Amino acid sequence: PEDWDDKEYIPDPEDKKPE
């Protein structure tokens, strides 16, 4: 979305790791 910055928003694969 235009609300977030492409460069600021970096989805980390570690953040979406299973519990």
trRosetta pair geometry for C-beta under 8 A, 3 or more apart (Angstrom, degrees):
i j d omega theta_ij theta_ji phi_ij phi_ji
1 4 5.9 74 68 20 87 85
4 8 6.4 -130 -180 75 85 107
4 9 4.5 57 148 -44 130 134
5 8 3.8 70 69 12 109 107
5 9 6.3 161 76 -5 53 86
6 9 6.4 -64 -137 46 21 96
7 10 7.7 -7 179 -52 35 99
11 15 6.7 -123 -168 56 64 129
11 16 7.1 21 175 -25 106 122
12 15 4.3 96 69 -9 92 105
12 16 7.6 172 92 1 56 81
13 16 6.1 -67 -154 45 39 97
13 17 7.1 69 144 -59 65 84
14 17 5.5 -18 -157 -22 42 119
